[in-house]
């Protein structure tokens, strides 16, 4: 199902699984805090978020086209635990070579699960002023940036 918005519920925008043919998360009206319901999110224009927060469990973000850029804010995402894509949080399409840049700025930012980006021009992870925890990364190029700590492994 095609989605164009994440309706506001009590100050937080709640996103539902589906196909997003616009940059995700839709941030019209100054929205900065997002909760993702469990399921698969097909991102046809990538993901871009600056500050704010993004949280959700049981999600798969499939970047069909466009890059992924999360800069600042609080990040707490975990993958589906069953099915074919169990354990994968972010899957960038094989023909998508756009970069992935994730720089959390919270005390602890968490991306449980795997980032799978086989054709990406590069995956850059940064802890900002805190710690970014990532399960696993499969990519051609992986680097870190910033003053914080990046922990990769396990989840």
C-alpha positions, -999 to +999 in steps of 0.1 A: +000+000+000+013+034-009+017+058+020+022+096+019+021+106+056+027+096+091-003+108+111+004+126+144-007+109+176+001+127+209+031+147+196+047+117+178+041+108+141+032+072+137+044+056+104+028+025+090+044-001+068+040+004+031+056+020+000+068+055+004+074+073-030+085+104-012+115+110+011+109+091+043+098+099+070+074+125+056+082+155+078+057+182+067+046+205+094+079+204+113+074+168+125+106+155+142+096+125+163+086+092+146+074+058+157+075+030+132+049+003+135+062-033+128+065-043+091+083-036+058+089+000+047+098+004+010+116+036+005+117+048-031+133+082-023+155+073+006+154+083+042+165+116+056+162+128+091+179+156+111+175+157+149+143+145+165+138+108+171+129+076+152+119+044+171+104+011+162+107-026+166+100-054+141+108-032+111+126-037+078+136-006+059+141-014+022+159+014+004+149+007-032+163+041-043+179+071-026+204+073+002+199+070+040+209+100+061+202+102+098+219+131+116+215+137+152+186+128+175+177+096+191+176+064+171+162+031+185+153+006+158+152-032+157+144-057+130+118-083+124+124-115+143+107-139+119+104-146+082+128-144+053+144-111+064+146-118+101+175-099+117+178-074+088+170-038+097+182-019+066+184-035+032+196-014+004+187-027-031+215-043-051+211-016-078+211+013-053+246+027-049+236+057-028+254+062+005+243+055+040+252+080+067+240+074+103+252+097+130+232+094+163+236+122+188+219+106+218+236+091+248+230+057+233+216+052+198+207+016+188+202+000+154+198-037+163+201-060+134+220-059+101+226-031+077+229-048+042+242-025+015+261-045-010+264-017-037+265+014-016+291+040-023+298+038+015+284+033+049+294+059+074+285+054+111+291+080+138+282+082+174+279+120+175+285+129+212+273+095+224+274+058+214+259+042+183+253+005+185+248-015+153+242-052+149+262-061+118+271-044+086+276-059+051+289-033+027+318-026+004+330+004+023+325+011+060+339+040+080+332+059+112+331+096+119+326+120+148+336+121+184+314+094+198+318+057+199+305+032+173+300-004+184+294-029+156+287-066+163+264-091+177+228-080+172 
